């Protein structure tokens, strides 16, 4: 099986590339600035790609003609990359008949509901969430056979933005705080990548939720990371996102029960994988 990872040099993309290589078959990956320098880069066909360039995306996918594509490319502050880029990848996948698994986010929800299952309608409250929601509409419209894989806060392995932030806050090298009222269902990057690749090999279509089993605040998550890494958890500043006035949803709990029932990959909760 030939797998193409769009956004292969990112945090999730690197894990996808590594697991795809371990599974065997041909692996291609794209990068915007530079390919990853960690192994197994010598076993991967790296290609530069600007997903905002529709023709460039079409030409690359027509040239590679992969069996499956996992699109993990995004930029939180860039509508063109997050929304239009997803549309371009979906259009190219549909034209070549490539299986598409598009990575979406719990950012599409407001947090006003108690929890969100796969039937929940997007109701974003900030620009990134709106871009992710628009991407879902474009992908579904252009490629009805695609999988929309919504996930949550991704951690694990020490290299995620959340883990780096915890280390900086504990060391006092960066200002900020970890919110006690900002709830997510954090997922381990290894579990998420394995589930995404499992979906490329399945006949599934439509929306699937790939989040961890535990709703957890960003502060509690930070404490668990600090304990795992031997940091001073008491040095982590705590506060309220609502009181700080930082835009974005507060309590967003993805219900992955239906998706998990059809997977062999177990989506562990943060209290389990950070124990």
QUIBEL-V96615 format. One record per helix or strand. SS is the DSSP state (hx for helix, st for strand). FROM is the first residue (numbers start at 1). TO is the last residue. Records with the same first field share a line. If there is no record, write none. Layout:
SS->FROM-TO ; FROM-TO
This chain:
st->2-6 ; 26-31 ; 45-48 ; 68-71 ; 99-105 ; 116-116 ; 147-151 ; 154-155 ; 178-179 ; 183-184 ; 187-188 ; 206-210 ; 216-217 ; 238-239 ; 251-251 ; 254-254
hx->11-23 ; 41-43 ; 54-64 ; 79-96 ; 106-108 ; 127-142 ; 161-171 ; 189-200 ; 218-229 ; 233-235 ; 241-244 ; 257-261 ; 270-273
